[in-house]
Amino acid sequence: MYFELKDTTADLLAKSRRHEELCDLPLDLIASEHEAYDIQTAAQDALGFERKGYAIVGTSDLSRRALGLKGPIYSEIPSAALQKRAQIFRLPPGTIGIQCELVFTMLRPFPDEGEQITLDSVADAVMSCRPAIGVIGRRTRQAFAGANAAIADFGLHVATLCGDHAGNVDIGDLSEIEVTAFLFRQTMLSGNSSAIMGNPLNAVAWLAAALAANGRRLEPSDIVATGSCTAVLQVCAGQHLAVDFGPLGQVECVFN
């Protein structure tokens, strides 16, 4: 994509997200991952909301296959797209589906200067964990395949719908959580937290490394949504979704 079109592309993406409408953009012309993240950053700036943390997409084999990704991608979460104890959520045009995911809240800056990124250091840097429903979608009418288009389009993030913080849970012992999603109390799909890169803490480690490569880091109170531990589930207006995360509790929402 020509450099002079980056700002225009970012502005159109931000407008489409703000007004919940679809646009026509040739995102398949984006030449590189670096350019895609540049456009995403500019679109986040144009959107104008405070950032609350990061959402990751494509951390499991099932989600990558469904979304046409070869690896994980990430985006920042605008404050308006982070909802706690959401009971009702309006699905915007372009919605792809939902992710059953974990959301970590950071206790401290990570990584500290000179600190190695390991599962132990991640667990030490995390304050709490809660279950969540991640809504993913596009702002373009045409569903372009490929990571660069997805990255530029806010990393496909629409909203993160969080449940309550889980109490008495060992942050270092979250690799075998059974997860079951229900629509109208009928089991639709199930999965295990190990589908998220073997351990959901690995998603935080991956993100921390990706940020560090660009001179950034996770900050205290940042949230990290890990990506789905089940297949991406398509949902429609009028449906009631409940997801059971075992010891982490449940999160539910009615879509309209």
N, C-alpha and C positions, 0 to 999 in steps of 0.2 A: 504494500500500500504506500502511495506517495506520502512523504513526510508532511507535506502541507495539508493533507486530509486527516491527519491524526486528531487535531483539535475538533474539527467538524464531526468526525465519527464519534468522539467522546461525548460531545454535546448532544448529539442525537440519541445516543445510548442512555445518557442521563435523563433526557426529556422523556424517553419512552418508559424508563423505569418509574420516574416520578408520577407520570400520568397513567401508568398501567395500560400502555398501548403498544402495538407492534409497529416496527419500522422496516424499511427496505435498505439494508446496508450490505455491501459486498465483503463481509468479514472473511470470506475464503481467500481474499487477496492479501491478507496480512502475511508478511514474509517470514517472520521469526517469532519465537517465544518472547524474546526481549521486547520487540515492538508491541506484541499483544499485551504484555504487562504494562508497558508505557501507556497504551490506550486505556487499559483498565484504571490505572492510577488517575489519569486525566478525567475519566468519566466519574470516578469517585469524588474528585475535587469539584467537578461541575454539579454533582448531586447535592453536595453541601452539608451532609449530615455528619455529626460526630461519629467516629469509628469506635466500635466496641470490642473488636477482636477479629478473628479470622474463621472463615469456613473453608473446609477442604472437600473436594469432590474427587472421586476416582481412587479411593484407597482400597477398594476390594475388586477382585476379578469380575464379579457379577456387575458391579456398577460401571466399570470401565468398558465392558463389552456392550452394555446397554447404551452408553453415551458416546461410544466411538473414541475413547481415550486410550493412550498407550501408558499413561502414568498419572499420578495425582496432579491436580491443579488447585490453586487457592485464590481467595479474594478476601478483602476486608469486609466486615459486617457493619453497615450503617446502623445507627441507633434505632431508626424507624423500622428496621427489619428484624430487630431482636425483640421477641415477645416472651414474657414469662407467664406461665399458667394460662396460656391462650385457650379460650373455650370455643371461639368462633374465628374462622379465618376465611377471607374472601380470596378465591383463586383467581389470579390475574390471567389475561390472555397469554398464551405461550407457555403455560405450566407444563412441565414434563412429568413430574411425579414427586414422590417424597422419599426421603432417606430416613431410616431408623438409625440414629447416631448418638454418640456420647458427646457431652460438652464439658470441657475442663475449664476451670478458672485458675489463672496463674497467681501464685503467691508472691513471686519475686521476679526481678529481671532474669531472663534466660536467653542464651547462656551468659553468665558473668564473664568478664575478660579472662581469657585463658582457660575457661572451663570446658571440659570435654562433654560432648552430647552423647549421653548413654541413657538406657532405661532407668538406671538408678538416679542419675542427675535430673532427668525429667520428672520422676516421681517426687523427688525432693523439692522441685520448683512449683509443683501443682498444689493448689489449696483445696480444691473440691471437684466433685464430678456430679453431673445430673443427666438424666435421660432427655432426649429431645427428638423432635420431628423436624427435619430439614426439608424445606420446599425448594425445588429447583425448577428452572425454566429459562426460556430465551426471550429476548426483546425483539427478535427479528422474525419476520413472517416465514422466511425460508430456514429450515433447520439444517444449517451448514454442518458438515462433519469436520472433525479434526480439533485438536487441542487449541490452536491459536485463536480460532473464532470463539471457542468456549471461554478461554481466558479473558479475551477482550470484553466479552459480554458478561462482565461481573463474575466470571468464574461459574456461571450458571446459577449463582445464588439468588434466591428470591426472599426467603425468610427463614429464621431459626426460631422454632417454637419450643421453649424450654419447660421442663417439669421442675419439680422441687429438687433442691440439693439433697443428695443421699447422705444420711448420717451413718456413722459407724462402718464405713466402707474403707478397706485398705486400698489406697490408690495404686499400690504396686501389685495388686492381685485382681486385675480386671480383664484378664486375657481369655476367660472362659465363661462369659456371661451369656446365658441363653436369652434370645430375644424373639418375641412372637407378636405379630401385628394382626389386629382384628378389624374387620369392617362389619358394622352391625352385629358384633359379637360372633361372627364367623371367622375362623382362622383363615387368613389369606396367605401368609408366608411366615417363615421363621428363619433364624440365623444365629450366629454366634459372634461375639465380639472379636474372636480371633481372626475373623475374616478381614478385619481392619489391619492389614499389614502384619498379621501374626499377633499383634497386641495393640490396642488403641493408643497406648503411650508412644508407639512408634510413629503414629501420625503427628504427634506433637514434636517428636524428634526430627522428623522429616521437614516439618514447617520451620522449626528453629534453624535448621541447616540452610534451608532455602532463603530465609530472611538474612542470616549471617553472611551469606554469599553476596548480599547487596548492602552490607554495612548496617543492618537493622537487627532488632531482637524483639522477643516477646517482653511485654512490660507487665508490672503488677496489675491485677484486675482484668487483663485481657482474657477473653474467652477464646477457646479453640474448639470448633465443631469438627469432629473427626472424619466425617463421611460415613457412608452407610455400611452396616454390618449385615444387611440383607440385600436382596435384589431391590432395584428401584421400583416402587409401587405406584401405578397410575391411580389417581383419585379423581372424583367428580363432585360437582356441587350437589349438596344434599346428603353426602355420605358422612357417617360418624366413624372416625378412626381412633382406635385405642392400641397402644403399643406397650407391652409388658417387658420390662428389663430385669425381671427377677429381683435381686437384692437392691437394685438401684431404684426400683419403684416403677410407676406407670406415667405415661403422658398421653393425653387424648385431645381431640379437637373435632369440631363439626365444620365442614367446609361448605361455603356457599358462594 
